[in-house]
Amino acid sequence: MTVSTKDRILDALEQLLLDGGLSQITLEAVAAKAGVSKGGLLYHFGTKEALIAGMVRRLGERSNQQLADAGTSVAEWYLQCADDDDKEIALFQSMIAVLRSVDGQSGEIKKAVVETMSAWNEGLRSEIEDPVQAEIVRLVGDGIYLAALLGLPPPEPELHAKVIERLLHPS
């Protein structure tokens, strides 16, 4: 299977973010890394913001695929600990830097993040009847992921299992 030009461009963006962070991201650098002209990049992504928003959406699609592959409920998936060696963690760390760089501006990047997060939130709310409980699960899952992004140690497996049990099966 050949990789589409769009995917090659997004792969190049991800690699540059992983290798050098946000400071390495220029349209020229991404185009060169992808082996396309700047015009070719701009054909698929009209602006740097559109390029980064495309990566956010692709990260969301990957996460959705991980959810489908996990064979668990949305809530169980949302509460799992991230793998320590997960390259997605590094990419999400880069995304935090990207989001900080657009500080409060409402644009395509923010819209892509909101779309992705809203879809997961809707999944939780469709699965958990009590909206307060669904929100608690979301907030705990966000905290677990934030801890992973910050490089904090994950909860002990036994304690983590008890937290999930209590959240998803309250007595």
BAKOL-518858 format. One record per atom (N, C-alpha, C): residue number from 1; residue in three letters; chain; atom name; x, y, z. Coordinates in pm, 1 decimal. Example, Ala and Ser with C-alpha at 12.3 -4.5 7.8 and 13.67 -1.06 7.14 Angstrom:
<nodes>
NODE   k   r c  a        u        v        w
NODE   1 Ala A  N   1319.0   -569.0    780.0
NODE   1 Ala A CA   1230.0   -450.0    780.0
NODE   1 Ala A  C   1320.0   -330.0    780.0
NODE   2 Ser A  N   1285.0   -225.0    708.0
NODE   2 Ser A CA   1367.0   -106.0    714.0
NODE   2 Ser A  C   1290.0      3.0    787.0
</nodes>
This chain:
<nodes>
NODE   k   r c  a        u        v        w
NODE   1 Met A  N     84.5   -117.8      0.0
NODE   1 Met A CA      0.0      0.0      0.0
NODE   1 Met A  C     89.3    124.5      0.0
NODE   2 Thr A  N     63.7    214.6    -90.0
NODE   2 Thr A CA    143.3    336.5    -95.1
NODE   2 Thr A  C     84.1    440.1     -0.9
NODE   3 Val A  N    171.7    519.7     53.5
NODE   3 Val A CA    130.3    625.3    144.1
NODE   3 Val A  C     92.0    747.4     61.5
NODE   4 Ser A  N    -22.6    805.1     92.6
NODE   4 Ser A CA    -66.5    922.7     17.4
NODE   4 Ser A  C     25.4   1041.4     48.3
NODE   5 Thr A  N     25.1   1136.4    -42.3
NODE   5 Thr A CA    105.3   1257.3    -22.4
NODE   5 Thr A  C     63.3   1327.7    105.8
NODE   6 Lys A  N    -64.9   1332.7    129.0
NODE   6 Lys A CA   -116.7   1397.3    250.1
NODE   6 Lys A  C    -60.0   1328.4    375.2
NODE   7 Asp A  N    -59.7   1196.2    375.2
NODE   7 Asp A CA     -4.9   1122.4    489.4
NODE   7 Asp A  C    145.3   1142.5    502.5
NODE   8 Arg A  N    216.3   1149.2    390.0
NODE   8 Arg A CA    361.4   1174.5    395.4
NODE   8 Arg A  C    389.3   1310.5    457.8
NODE   9 Ile A  N    306.7   1407.4    423.9
NODE   9 Ile A CA    323.2   1541.6    480.1
NODE   9 Ile A  C    297.7   1539.0    630.3
NODE  10 Leu A  N    190.5   1472.7    671.5
NODE  10 Leu A CA    159.7   1465.1    814.7
NODE  10 Leu A  C    265.9   1383.6    889.5
NODE  11 Asp A  N    316.0   1277.6    826.3
NODE  11 Asp A CA    425.4   1199.6    886.8
NODE  11 Asp A  C    548.1   1288.5    908.3
NODE  12 Ala A  N    578.8   1371.0    808.6
NODE  12 Ala A CA    694.8   1460.8    818.7
NODE  12 Ala A  C    674.7   1561.7    931.6
NODE  13 Leu A  N    554.8   1616.0    941.9
NODE  13 Leu A CA    524.2   1710.1   1049.9
NODE  13 Leu A  C    544.2   1643.7   1185.4
NODE  14 Glu A  N    489.9   1524.8   1201.0
NODE  14 Glu A CA    504.8   1452.8   1327.4
NODE  14 Glu A  C    651.2   1427.9   1359.5
NODE  15 Gln A  N    728.4   1385.6   1260.4
NODE  15 Gln A CA    869.2   1356.0   1284.5
NODE  15 Gln A  C    946.5   1481.5   1324.1
NODE  16 Leu A  N    918.0   1592.1   1258.3
NODE  16 Leu A CA    984.0   1717.6   1294.6
NODE  16 Leu A  C    947.4   1761.1   1436.4
NODE  17 Leu A  N    821.8   1743.5   1473.0
NODE  17 Leu A CA    780.2   1776.7   1609.6
NODE  17 Leu A  C    853.1   1689.0   1711.0
NODE  18 Leu A  N    863.5   1559.9   1680.1
NODE  18 Leu A CA    931.2   1467.8   1770.7
NODE  18 Leu A  C   1080.1   1496.7   1779.8
NODE  19 Asp A  N   1141.2   1530.9   1666.6
NODE  19 Asp A CA   1286.0   1553.2   1662.7
NODE  19 Asp A  C   1328.1   1686.1   1723.5
NODE  20 Gly A  N   1249.8   1790.9   1696.9
NODE  20 Gly A CA   1298.3   1922.2   1737.4
NODE  20 Gly A  C   1195.7   2014.5   1798.2
NODE  21 Gly A  N   1072.3   1969.7   1807.5
NODE  21 Gly A CA    970.3   2054.0   1866.5
NODE  21 Gly A  C    913.5   2156.5   1770.9
NODE  22 Leu A  N    830.7   2240.2   1827.1
NODE  22 Leu A CA    755.0   2337.5   1749.4
NODE  22 Leu A  C    844.0   2434.1   1672.1
NODE  23 Ser A  N    961.3   2462.9   1726.9
NODE  23 Ser A CA   1049.9   2559.8   1659.7
NODE  23 Ser A  C   1096.7   2510.2   1523.0
NODE  24 Gln A  N   1090.9   2379.1   1499.5
NODE  24 Gln A CA   1133.8   2322.1   1371.2
NODE  24 Gln A  C   1025.8   2326.8   1263.4
NODE  25 Ile A  N    907.3   2370.7   1301.4
NODE  25 Ile A CA    795.1   2359.6   1209.5
NODE  25 Ile A  C    780.8   2485.3   1124.4
NODE  26 Thr A  N    824.2   2469.8    999.8
NODE  26 Thr A CA    795.6   2568.8    896.3
NODE  26 Thr A  C    738.7   2490.3    779.6
NODE  27 Leu A  N    664.9   2557.5    695.4
NODE  27 Leu A CA    610.0   2488.3    579.0
NODE  27 Leu A  C    722.1   2433.5    491.8
NODE  28 Glu A  N    829.5   2508.6    480.3
NODE  28 Glu A CA    942.7   2465.2    398.7
NODE  28 Glu A  C   1006.8   2339.0    455.4
NODE  29 Ala A  N   1025.8   2335.8    588.3
NODE  29 Ala A CA   1089.2   2219.6    652.0
NODE  29 Ala A  C   1001.7   2095.4    638.5
NODE  30 Val A  N    872.0   2111.8    656.6
NODE  30 Val A CA    780.6   1998.0    645.0
NODE  30 Val A  C    778.7   1947.5    500.6
NODE  31 Ala A  N    772.5   2039.1    405.8
NODE  31 Ala A CA    771.4   2000.5    263.7
NODE  31 Ala A  C    898.9   1924.1    228.9
NODE  32 Ala A  N   1013.1   1976.8    272.2
NODE  32 Ala A CA   1140.8   1910.7    241.8
NODE  32 Ala A  C   1145.4   1771.7    303.3
NODE  33 Lys A  N   1103.4   1759.6    428.1
NODE  33 Lys A CA   1104.9   1629.2    496.5
NODE  33 Lys A  C   1010.8   1530.6    426.5
NODE  34 Ala A  N    898.4   1580.8    374.9
NODE  34 Ala A CA    799.7   1495.3    307.4
NODE  34 Ala A  C    838.3   1464.3    163.1
NODE  35 Gly A  N    938.1   1536.5    111.1
NODE  35 Gly A CA    978.1   1515.2    -27.9
NODE  35 Gly A  C    879.9   1572.9   -127.5
NODE  36 Val A  N    815.4   1682.7    -89.1
NODE  36 Val A CA    721.9   1751.0   -179.4
NODE  36 Val A  C    762.1   1897.9   -187.7
NODE  37 Ser A  N    711.5   1965.6   -286.4
NODE  37 Ser A CA    736.8   2109.0   -296.5
NODE  37 Ser A  C    647.9   2182.0   -196.2
NODE  38 Lys A  N    683.2   2304.6   -166.7
NODE  38 Lys A CA    599.3   2384.7    -77.8
NODE  38 Lys A  C    460.1   2401.2   -139.8
NODE  39 Gly A  N    456.6   2417.3   -271.9
NODE  39 Gly A CA    327.6   2426.1   -340.9
NODE  39 Gly A  C    245.4   2299.5   -324.8
NODE  40 Gly A  N    313.5   2184.3   -329.8
NODE  40 Gly A CA    243.7   2057.5   -308.6
NODE  40 Gly A  C    186.8   2047.4   -168.7
NODE  41 Leu A  N    262.9   2094.5    -70.9
NODE  41 Leu A CA    213.1   2096.2     66.9
NODE  41 Leu A  C     91.5   2187.7     77.3
NODE  42 Leu A  N    103.7   2307.1     17.9
NODE  42 Leu A CA     -5.5   2404.2     26.1
NODE  42 Leu A  C   -130.2   2358.0    -49.3
NODE  43 Tyr A  N   -112.8   2270.2   -147.0
NODE  43 Tyr A CA   -228.5   2213.0   -217.0
NODE  43 Tyr A  C   -313.8   2132.6   -117.9
NODE  44 His A  N   -248.1   2057.1    -29.2
NODE  44 His A CA   -319.7   1972.7     66.6
NODE  44 His A  C   -356.8   2047.4    194.0
NODE  45 Phe A  N   -270.6   2138.8    236.4
NODE  45 Phe A CA   -292.0   2214.4    359.2
NODE  45 Phe A  C   -259.1   2360.0    328.9
NODE  46 Gly A  N   -361.9   2442.8    315.0
NODE  46 Gly A CA   -343.7   2579.3    268.8
NODE  46 Gly A  C   -264.1   2671.0    359.7
NODE  47 Thr A  N   -253.3   2635.4    486.1
NODE  47 Thr A CA   -179.3   2718.2    581.7
NODE  47 Thr A  C   -109.8   2626.6    682.4
NODE  48 Lys A  N    -19.2   2684.8    758.4
NODE  48 Lys A CA     46.3   2610.3    866.3
NODE  48 Lys A  C    -58.1   2564.9    968.4
NODE  49 Glu A  N   -154.6   2650.1    997.0
NODE  49 Glu A CA   -260.9   2615.1   1090.5
NODE  49 Glu A  C   -341.1   2495.0   1038.9
NODE  50 Ala A  N   -372.6   2493.6    909.6
NODE  50 Ala A CA   -446.3   2381.1    851.3
NODE  50 Ala A  C   -364.1   2252.9    858.8
NODE  51 Leu A  N   -233.9   2265.4    840.2
NODE  51 Leu A CA   -144.3   2150.5    850.1
NODE  51 Leu A  C   -147.3   2091.7    990.0
NODE  52 Ile A  N   -133.3   2176.2   1090.1
NODE  52 Ile A CA   -132.8   2128.2   1229.0
NODE  52 Ile A  C   -270.6   2074.8   1266.6
NODE  53 Ala A  N   -376.8   2140.9   1219.9
NODE  53 Ala A CA   -512.0   2090.2   1246.0
NODE  53 Ala A  C   -530.4   1952.1   1183.4
NODE  54 Gly A  N   -471.6   1931.3   1066.6
NODE  54 Gly A CA   -477.2   1799.5   1002.7
NODE  54 Gly A  C   -409.3   1693.9   1087.2
NODE  55 Met A  N   -298.7   1729.6   1150.4
NODE  55 Met A CA   -231.4   1634.4   1238.5
NODE  55 Met A  C   -316.5   1605.1   1361.5
NODE  56 Val A  N   -380.0   1707.1   1417.7
NODE  56 Val A CA   -466.9   1685.9   1533.6
NODE  56 Val A  C   -578.6   1589.2   1496.9
NODE  57 Arg A  N   -638.7   1612.1   1381.8
NODE  57 Arg A CA   -748.1   1523.0   1339.4
NODE  57 Arg A  C   -697.5   1379.9   1318.6
NODE  58 Arg A  N   -578.7   1365.9   1262.3
NODE  58 Arg A CA   -523.7   1232.5   1241.1
NODE  58 Arg A  C   -492.0   1165.9   1374.6
NODE  59 Leu A  N   -441.9   1240.3   1472.0
NODE  59 Leu A CA   -418.9   1183.4   1604.7
NODE  59 Leu A  C   -551.0   1136.0   1665.8
NODE  60 Gly A  N   -656.1   1214.8   1644.2
NODE  60 Gly A CA   -788.2   1173.6   1691.5
NODE  60 Gly A  C   -835.5   1046.6   1623.1
NODE  61 Glu A  N   -811.1   1036.2   1492.6
NODE  61 Glu A CA   -848.8    915.0   1418.7
NODE  61 Glu A  C   -771.1    793.5   1470.1
NODE  62 Arg A  N   -642.4    812.7   1498.4
NODE  62 Arg A CA   -562.3    702.4   1554.2
NODE  62 Arg A  C   -617.3    658.1   1688.8
NODE  63 Ser A  N   -653.0    756.2   1770.2
NODE  63 Ser A CA   -709.4    723.2   1901.2
NODE  63 Ser A  C   -841.2    648.5   1885.6
NODE  64 Asn A  N   -922.3    690.8   1790.6
NODE  64 Asn A CA  -1048.2    619.9   1765.1
NODE  64 Asn A  C  -1022.5    476.0   1720.8
NODE  65 Gln A  N   -917.6    455.7   1641.7
NODE  65 Gln A CA   -881.9    319.9   1599.0
NODE  65 Gln A  C   -832.5    238.0   1718.6
NODE  66 Gln A  N   -754.7    301.4   1807.0
NODE  66 Gln A CA   -709.4    232.5   1928.2
NODE  66 Gln A  C   -829.8    190.4   2011.8
NODE  67 Leu A  N   -929.7    276.9   2020.8
NODE  67 Leu A CA  -1051.5    244.7   2093.8
NODE  67 Leu A  C  -1120.8    124.8   2029.9
NODE  68 Ala A  N  -1133.6    126.8   1898.5
NODE  68 Ala A CA  -1199.1     15.2   1828.5
NODE  68 Ala A  C  -1121.0   -114.8   1849.0
NODE  69 Asp A  N   -988.2   -106.7   1845.0
NODE  69 Asp A CA   -904.2   -225.7   1861.3
NODE  69 Asp A  C   -902.5   -276.7   2004.6
NODE  70 Ala A  N   -929.2   -188.2   2100.8
NODE  70 Ala A CA   -919.7   -225.1   2242.4
NODE  70 Ala A  C  -1028.5   -324.3   2282.7
NODE  71 Gly A  N  -1142.5   -319.9   2216.7
NODE  71 Gly A CA  -1250.5   -411.4   2251.4
NODE  71 Gly A  C  -1309.2   -383.8   2388.7
NODE  72 Thr A  N  -1301.5   -258.2   2433.1
NODE  72 Thr A CA  -1356.9   -221.3   2563.3
NODE  72 Thr A  C  -1460.6   -112.4   2543.2
NODE  73 Ser A  N  -1521.4    -73.5   2651.7
NODE  73 Ser A CA  -1613.6     39.0   2645.7
NODE  73 Ser A  C  -1533.6    167.4   2626.9
NODE  74 Val A  N  -1601.2    273.0   2585.3
NODE  74 Val A CA  -1535.5    403.0   2571.3
NODE  74 Val A  C  -1477.9    444.6   2706.3
NODE  75 Ala A  N  -1556.0    426.0   2812.7
NODE  75 Ala A CA  -1512.9    467.3   2946.7
NODE  75 Ala A  C  -1388.0    390.7   2990.6
NODE  76 Glu A  N  -1385.4    259.4   2970.3
NODE  76 Glu A CA  -1267.2    180.9   3008.9
NODE  76 Glu A  C  -1144.9    225.4   2929.6
NODE  77 Trp A  N  -1163.4    249.0   2800.4
NODE  77 Trp A CA  -1053.2    296.0   2716.5
NODE  77 Trp A  C  -1004.8    432.6   2762.8
NODE  78 Tyr A  N  -1098.0    521.9   2793.5
NODE  78 Tyr A CA  -1064.0    658.1   2831.9
NODE  78 Tyr A  C   -987.3    662.0   2964.5
NODE  79 Leu A  N  -1010.6    562.8   3050.1
NODE  79 Leu A CA   -946.7    559.9   3181.4
NODE  79 Leu A  C   -816.5    480.3   3183.8
NODE  80 Gln A  N   -778.0    419.9   3072.2
NODE  80 Gln A CA   -654.1    340.6   3073.5
NODE  80 Gln A  C   -532.6    431.2   3078.6
NODE  81 Cys A  N   -425.6    378.8   3131.2
NODE  81 Cys A CA   -298.9    453.0   3136.3
NODE  81 Cys A  C   -230.7    442.4   3000.3
NODE  82 Ala A  N   -168.1    549.8   2960.6
NODE  82 Ala A CA    -92.5    550.3   2834.2
NODE  82 Ala A  C     34.9    469.5   2850.8
NODE  83 Asp A  N     80.9    409.8   2742.1
NODE  83 Asp A CA    208.1    337.9   2743.7
NODE  83 Asp A  C    321.9    437.0   2761.6
NODE  84 Asp A  N    421.0    400.6   2842.7
NODE  84 Asp A CA    536.1    487.7   2867.0
NODE  84 Asp A  C    612.7    517.9   2738.9
NODE  85 Asp A  N    625.1    417.9   2650.5
NODE  85 Asp A CA    705.7    436.2   2530.0
NODE  85 Asp A  C    620.8    481.0   2411.2
NODE  86 Asp A  N    503.8    530.5   2439.8
NODE  86 Asp A CA    408.5    565.3   2336.6
NODE  86 Asp A  C    450.9    693.5   2264.9
NODE  87 Lys A  N    476.0    682.8   2135.4
NODE  87 Lys A CA    514.0    800.9   2057.4
NODE  87 Lys A  C    398.8    900.3   2052.2
NODE  88 Glu A  N    276.3    852.4   2069.7
NODE  88 Glu A CA    162.0    943.5   2071.4
NODE  88 Glu A  C    173.8   1042.7   2187.2
NODE  89 Ile A  N    229.9    998.6   2301.1
NODE  89 Ile A CA    248.7   1088.9   2413.9
NODE  89 Ile A  C    338.2   1204.9   2371.0
NODE  90 Ala A  N    446.9   1174.4   2304.3
NODE  90 Ala A CA    538.2   1279.2   2258.6
NODE  90 Ala A  C    467.9   1373.8   2161.2
NODE  91 Leu A  N    384.6   1318.1   2075.6
NODE  91 Leu A CA    312.4   1403.4   1981.0
NODE  91 Leu A  C    210.2   1491.0   2053.4
NODE  92 Phe A  N    143.4   1434.9   2153.5
NODE  92 Phe A CA     47.6   1515.3   2227.7
NODE  92 Phe A  C    119.3   1622.4   2310.8
NODE  93 Gln A  N    240.8   1592.8   2358.2
NODE  93 Gln A CA    319.4   1696.0   2425.7
NODE  93 Gln A  C    348.5   1809.3   2328.5
NODE  94 Ser A  N    381.6   1773.7   2206.1
NODE  94 Ser A CA    404.5   1876.4   2104.4
NODE  94 Ser A  C    277.1   1954.5   2076.6
NODE  95 Met A  N    163.9   1884.7   2078.9
NODE  95 Met A CA     36.8   1952.4   2054.6
NODE  95 Met A  C      6.8   2053.2   2164.0
NODE  96 Ile A  N     45.1   2022.7   2287.8
NODE  96 Ile A CA     25.7   2119.6   2395.4
NODE  96 Ile A  C    104.7   2246.1   2364.2
NODE  97 Ala A  N    228.1   2227.3   2317.4
NODE  97 Ala A CA    309.7   2342.8   2279.0
NODE  97 Ala A  C    242.6   2420.6   2165.9
NODE  98 Val A  N    188.0   2348.8   2069.6
NODE  98 Val A CA    119.5   2413.5   1958.1
NODE  98 Val A  C     -0.9   2492.5   2009.6
NODE  99 Leu A  N    -79.5   2430.3   2096.8
NODE  99 Leu A CA   -198.4   2497.7   2149.0
NODE  99 Leu A  C   -161.1   2621.1   2229.8
NODE 100 Arg A  N    -52.3   2613.0   2303.1
NODE 100 Arg A CA     -6.4   2730.2   2378.5
NODE 100 Arg A  C     34.9   2841.4   2283.4
NODE 101 Ser A  N     87.0   2805.5   2168.5
NODE 101 Ser A CA    133.0   2907.7   2073.9
NODE 101 Ser A  C     16.7   2982.4   2009.5
NODE 102 Val A  N   -101.6   2924.2   2009.7
NODE 102 Val A CA   -218.2   2992.4   1952.5
NODE 102 Val A  C   -304.5   3055.3   2061.1
NODE 103 Asp A  N   -254.8   3053.1   2183.9
NODE 103 Asp A CA   -315.7   3114.5   2302.6
NODE 103 Asp A  C   -453.5   3177.1   2283.0
NODE 104 Gly A  N   -554.6   3096.9   2303.5
NODE 104 Gly A CA   -689.5   3148.6   2306.2
NODE 104 Gly A  C   -747.4   3188.4   2172.1
NODE 105 Gln A  N   -668.1   3184.9   2068.1
NODE 105 Gln A CA   -721.6   3220.1   1937.4
NODE 105 Gln A  C   -814.8   3108.0   1892.6
NODE 106 Ser A  N   -928.3   3145.4   1841.9
NODE 106 Ser A CA  -1015.9   3041.7   1790.9
NODE 106 Ser A  C   -982.7   3023.8   1643.8
NODE 107 Gly A  N   -935.9   2909.6   1611.0
NODE 107 Gly A CA   -898.2   2883.0   1473.7
NODE 107 Gly A  C   -916.0   2736.5   1442.4
NODE 108 Glu A  N   -856.8   2697.1   1333.5
NODE 108 Glu A CA   -873.7   2561.0   1284.9
NODE 108 Glu A  C   -813.4   2457.6   1379.0
NODE 109 Ile A  N   -701.1   2490.0   1442.5
NODE 109 Ile A CA   -637.8   2395.0   1535.5
NODE 109 Ile A  C   -728.9   2371.7   1655.2
NODE 110 Lys A  N   -774.1   2480.5   1714.6
NODE 110 Lys A CA   -863.3   2467.8   1830.5
NODE 110 Lys A  C   -990.4   2392.0   1792.5
NODE 111 Lys A  N  -1043.1   2421.8   1675.4
NODE 111 Lys A CA  -1165.5   2353.9   1628.4
NODE 111 Lys A  C  -1140.5   2202.7   1616.6
NODE 112 Ala A  N  -1024.2   2163.5   1564.5
NODE 112 Ala A CA   -992.4   2021.0   1550.2
NODE 112 Ala A  C   -981.9   1952.7   1686.7
NODE 113 Val A  N   -920.6   2021.4   1782.8
NODE 113 Val A CA   -910.0   1965.5   1918.1
NODE 113 Val A  C  -1048.6   1950.6   1979.8
NODE 114 Val A  N  -1129.1   2054.2   1969.5
NODE 114 Val A CA  -1264.1   2051.0   2026.7
NODE 114 Val A  C  -1347.5   1940.1   1962.2
NODE 115 Glu A  N  -1338.1   1923.1   1831.3
NODE 115 Glu A CA  -1412.9   1816.6   1762.0
NODE 115 Glu A  C  -1373.8   1679.3   1815.7
NODE 116 Thr A  N  -1244.0   1656.6   1829.9
NODE 116 Thr A CA  -1195.3   1526.9   1876.5
NODE 116 Thr A  C  -1240.8   1500.6   2019.0
NODE 117 Met A  N  -1219.7   1597.4   2106.6
NODE 117 Met A CA  -1256.0   1579.9   2246.5
NODE 117 Met A  C  -1407.3   1567.2   2263.6
NODE 118 Ser A  N  -1483.0   1641.7   2185.0
NODE 118 Ser A CA  -1629.3   1634.9   2192.6
NODE 118 Ser A  C  -1680.6   1497.3   2152.8
NODE 119 Ala A  N  -1618.6   1436.5   2053.2
NODE 119 Ala A CA  -1660.9   1302.9   2010.1
NODE 119 Ala A  C  -1640.5   1201.4   2123.0
NODE 120 Trp A  N  -1525.8   1209.9   2191.9
NODE 120 Trp A CA  -1502.3   1117.4   2303.5
NODE 120 Trp A  C  -1599.7   1145.5   2417.5
NODE 121 Asn A  N  -1627.0   1273.5   2442.8
NODE 121 Asn A CA  -1721.1   1309.9   2548.5
NODE 121 Asn A  C  -1861.1   1257.2   2516.5
NODE 122 Glu A  N  -1901.5   1267.5   2391.0
NODE 122 Glu A CA  -2032.3   1214.0   2349.9
NODE 122 Glu A  C  -2036.4   1062.8   2369.0
NODE 123 Gly A  N  -1924.5    995.1   2338.1
NODE 123 Gly A CA  -1918.0    851.0   2359.5
NODE 123 Gly A  C  -1937.2    814.3   2505.7
NODE 124 Leu A  N  -1872.1    889.8   2594.1
NODE 124 Leu A CA  -1888.2    865.2   2737.7
NODE 124 Leu A  C  -2032.6    888.9   2781.1
NODE 125 Arg A  N  -2090.0    998.1   2733.7
NODE 125 Arg A CA  -2227.3   1032.0   2774.2
NODE 125 Arg A  C  -2330.7    934.4   2718.1
NODE 126 Ser A  N  -2301.0    875.3   2603.5
NODE 126 Ser A CA  -2395.1    776.9   2548.8
NODE 126 Ser A  C  -2385.1    645.1   2625.0
NODE 127 Glu A  N  -2272.9    621.1   2686.2
NODE 127 Glu A CA  -2249.0    496.6   2759.0
NODE 127 Glu A  C  -2288.2    505.1   2906.2
NODE 128 Ile A  N  -2270.5    621.7   2964.4
NODE 128 Ile A CA  -2295.3    640.5   3107.3
NODE 128 Ile A  C  -2420.7    726.5   3121.6
NODE 129 Glu A  N  -2522.1    668.1   3180.8
NODE 129 Glu A CA  -2652.8    733.0   3187.6
NODE 129 Glu A  C  -2650.9    863.3   3267.1
NODE 130 Asp A  N  -2581.7    864.0   3377.9
NODE 130 Asp A CA  -2576.0    981.8   3464.9
NODE 130 Asp A  C  -2474.3   1082.3   3408.4
NODE 131 Pro A  N  -2519.2   1201.5   3366.4
NODE 131 Pro A CA  -2425.6   1297.4   3307.5
NODE 131 Pro A  C  -2316.6   1342.5   3405.6
NODE 132 Val A  N  -2346.8   1346.3   3533.6
NODE 132 Val A CA  -2245.7   1383.7   3633.0
NODE 132 Val A  C  -2138.2   1275.7   3639.4
NODE 133 Gln A  N  -2179.2   1151.4   3639.9
NODE 133 Gln A CA  -2082.5   1041.3   3642.9
NODE 133 Gln A  C  -1998.3   1038.5   3514.4
NODE 134 Ala A  N  -2061.3   1065.5   3401.9
NODE 134 Ala A CA  -1987.1   1070.9   3275.4
NODE 134 Ala A  C  -1882.1   1181.1   3279.8
NODE 135 Glu A  N  -1918.1   1295.7   3336.4
NODE 135 Glu A CA  -1822.7   1406.2   3346.9
NODE 135 Glu A  C  -1708.8   1371.6   3442.6
NODE 136 Ile A  N  -1738.9   1303.1   3551.1
NODE 136 Ile A CA  -1634.6   1260.6   3645.2
NODE 136 Ile A  C  -1537.6   1165.7   3575.0
NODE 137 Val A  N  -1589.9   1071.7   3498.7
NODE 137 Val A CA  -1504.8    977.8   3424.4
NODE 137 Val A  C  -1416.2   1054.7   3326.8
NODE 138 Arg A  N  -1475.1   1151.6   3256.7
NODE 138 Arg A CA  -1395.8   1231.8   3162.1
NODE 138 Arg A  C  -1283.4   1305.8   3233.4
NODE 139 Leu A  N  -1316.0   1367.8   3344.4
NODE 139 Leu A CA  -1215.4   1445.1   3417.6
NODE 139 Leu A  C  -1104.8   1356.0   3473.7
NODE 140 Val A  N  -1140.7   1239.0   3523.6
NODE 140 Val A CA  -1038.2   1145.8   3574.0
NODE 140 Val A  C   -950.6   1098.5   3458.2
NODE 141 Gly A  N  -1012.1   1063.5   3345.2
NODE 141 Gly A CA   -935.0   1021.6   3227.7
NODE 141 Gly A  C   -841.3   1131.0   3179.6
NODE 142 Asp A  N   -891.1   1255.8   3179.0
NODE 142 Asp A CA   -805.5   1368.9   3140.5
NODE 142 Asp A  C   -686.5   1379.5   3235.4
NODE 143 Gly A  N   -711.4   1358.9   3363.9
NODE 143 Gly A CA   -604.0   1366.2   3463.2
NODE 143 Gly A  C   -501.1   1256.3   3445.2
NODE 144 Ile A  N   -546.5   1136.2   3413.9
NODE 144 Ile A CA   -454.7   1024.8   3389.4
NODE 144 Ile A  C   -365.6   1057.0   3269.5
NODE 145 Tyr A  N   -427.6   1110.9   3165.3
NODE 145 Tyr A CA   -350.7   1141.9   3045.4
NODE 145 Tyr A  C   -255.7   1258.6   3068.4
NODE 146 Leu A  N   -300.5   1359.9   3143.0
NODE 146 Leu A CA   -213.9   1472.8   3173.7
NODE 146 Leu A  C    -91.5   1425.8   3252.6
NODE 147 Ala A  N   -112.8   1336.0   3348.2
NODE 147 Ala A CA     -0.4   1282.3   3425.0
NODE 147 Ala A  C     99.4   1213.2   3332.7
NODE 148 Ala A  N     49.0   1139.5   3235.2
NODE 148 Ala A CA    137.9   1072.7   3139.2
NODE 148 Ala A  C    213.9   1176.0   3056.1
NODE 149 Leu A  N    145.6   1281.5   3013.7
NODE 149 Leu A CA    210.7   1387.2   2935.5
NODE 149 Leu A  C    322.3   1455.2   3014.0
NODE 150 Leu A  N    301.5   1466.1   3144.7
NODE 150 Leu A CA    400.3   1530.8   3229.8
NODE 150 Leu A  C    511.1   1436.1   3274.6
NODE 151 Gly A  N    498.2   1308.6   3236.6
NODE 151 Gly A CA    599.3   1211.2   3273.8
NODE 151 Gly A  C    588.0   1163.1   3417.8
NODE 152 Leu A  N    472.3   1183.6   3478.7
NODE 152 Leu A CA    451.2   1137.2   3615.5
NODE 152 Leu A  C    426.8    987.0   3614.8
NODE 153 Pro A  N    460.4    918.8   3722.6
NODE 153 Pro A CA    438.2    774.2   3724.3
NODE 153 Pro A  C    288.4    742.7   3722.1
NODE 154 Pro A  N    251.9    635.6   3653.8
NODE 154 Pro A CA    110.3    597.6   3650.1
NODE 154 Pro A  C     68.4    542.5   3786.6
NODE 155 Pro A  N    -61.9    536.9   3811.4
NODE 155 Pro A CA   -107.6    477.8   3936.8
NODE 155 Pro A  C    -68.5    329.5   3941.2
NODE 156 Glu A  N    -54.1    277.4   4060.5
NODE 156 Glu A CA    -25.5    134.7   4074.3
NODE 156 Glu A  C   -139.9     57.2   4009.1
NODE 157 Pro A  N   -108.9    -50.8   3936.8
NODE 157 Pro A CA   -212.9   -122.9   3861.7
NODE 157 Pro A  C   -332.9   -165.3   3945.8
NODE 158 Glu A  N   -308.1   -214.3   4065.8
NODE 158 Glu A CA   -419.0   -260.0   4151.1
NODE 158 Glu A  C   -508.5   -142.5   4190.8
NODE 159 Leu A  N   -446.8    -31.0   4227.7
NODE 159 Leu A CA   -523.3     87.7   4264.3
NODE 159 Leu A  C   -597.7    142.0   4142.9
NODE 160 His A  N   -531.5    145.0   4028.3
NODE 160 His A CA   -594.0    192.8   3905.0
NODE 160 His A  C   -718.0    109.3   3872.1
NODE 161 Ala A  N   -706.9    -22.1   3885.2
NODE 161 Ala A CA   -821.4   -110.9   3859.3
NODE 161 Ala A  C   -936.8    -80.8   3955.2
NODE 162 Lys A  N   -903.7    -52.4   4081.3
NODE 162 Lys A CA  -1008.2    -19.7   4179.9
NODE 162 Lys A  C  -1075.0    113.4   4147.5
NODE 163 Val A  N   -997.0    209.9   4099.9
NODE 163 Val A CA  -1054.1    339.1   4060.8
NODE 163 Val A  C  -1152.6    319.0   3945.3
NODE 164 Ile A  N  -1111.2    243.4   3845.6
NODE 164 Ile A CA  -1199.6    217.7   3731.2
NODE 164 Ile A  C  -1326.1    145.6   3777.7
NODE 165 Glu A  N  -1309.5     45.0   3861.4
NODE 165 Glu A CA  -1424.8    -30.3   3912.2
NODE 165 Glu A  C  -1522.2     63.7   3983.5
NODE 166 Arg A  N  -1469.6    149.1   4069.7
NODE 166 Arg A CA  -1557.0    238.7   4146.0
NODE 166 Arg A  C  -1626.3    339.3   4054.2
NODE 167 Leu A  N  -1553.5    390.0   3955.7
NODE 167 Leu A CA  -1612.4    489.1   3865.8
NODE 167 Leu A  C  -1719.3    429.8   3774.8
NODE 168 Leu A  N  -1692.6    310.7   3726.0
NODE 168 Leu A CA  -1783.6    252.5   3626.8
NODE 168 Leu A  C  -1892.4    164.6   3687.2
NODE 169 His A  N  -1871.2    122.1   3811.2
NODE 169 His A CA  -1970.1     36.1   3877.7
NODE 169 His A  C  -1992.0     84.3   4020.9
NODE 170 Pro A  N  -2041.3    209.0   4035.7
NODE 170 Pro A CA  -2061.2    260.5   4171.6
NODE 170 Pro A  C  -2166.8    178.1   4245.3
NODE 171 Ser A  N  -2144.5    161.5   4374.6
NODE 171 Ser A CA  -2240.2     78.7   4451.5
NODE 171 Ser A  C  -2356.7    158.5   4501.8
</nodes>
